[in-house]
């Protein structure tokens, strides 16, 4: 399995999306149960700034080769390795040899 080895710029945003089922009964009573294998999935909004054309091309080639379907290993800024996919990214060409990439990495099982 491929590993994504590029370090994102700061700030990076982590979002948790716990999955659960909610059972609602009378008198406002609720019962919540975790649902699925990955019950607290993480989603990272990342920014890669001030990247050379060569580094930009390498990052984009890595993401395009997986096309949002193939998982890859990645160690997020908080340091817990996991399996991720990247379904969307944007490239901004700021000026010659200065590029910015925005990407969203989603944890999968």
Secondary structure, 3 states (H helix, E strand, C coil): CCECCCCCEEEEEEEEEECEEEEECHHHCEEEEECCCCCEEEEEEEEEEEECHHHHHHHHHHHHHHCCCCCEEEECCCCCEEEEEEEEEEEEEEECCEEEEEEEEEEEC
